Amino acid sequence: MAFSQENNQIDITNSEKNLIGEWKFVKTIDQNGNEVKKISLDRNMPNGKPMTLVAKGPDIIINSDGTYTKIFTPENSDNGNWRIKSSNEIEYEMVIPENSRQGKLIIQTQKILPNKKWRKDDNGNFLDSSSDKIIELTEKEMKVEYEESYLLVYKKVTE
């Protein structure tokens, strides 16, 4: 059972000011509120072994100018644009420069898989969209659905 079906009362469309800011990942919790460190998924890796995820979210910076940064590690972050997609969903559109390492991998992938095409912006950058379902949002805390049965808990960094 997914959290969003239980708590579908949230409406972030009028909470944009609460979204804006720097969000630090705190923990991942299950439906009973217990902290989890790893999640076993119902799908397998290419080698047939069960897939397990480290239950950790990125830190997120949501800017008032419509841009965002998701920081996975000090060396690995995504940048792009965000928008409110629905009453409880935010969409992130990552901008991947064509001449970046990741952009070059996309070009190679498109050569190997001609039916797989990434969208591009007016500057020739690749675009890759993802979205998060917001389950709870206050001025200081945000809870985001993760793999249907878990929540990523964030605390807003105060200036």
Secondary structure, DSSP 8 states (H G I E B T S, - for coil): --HHHH-TT--GGG-HHHH-EEEEEEEEE-TTS-EESEEEEEEE-TTS-EEEEE----EEEE-TTSEEEEEEETTEEEEEEEEEEETTEEEEEEEE-TTSHHHHHHHHHHHH-TT---EE-TTS-EEEEEEEEEEEE-SSEEEEEETTTEEEEEEE---
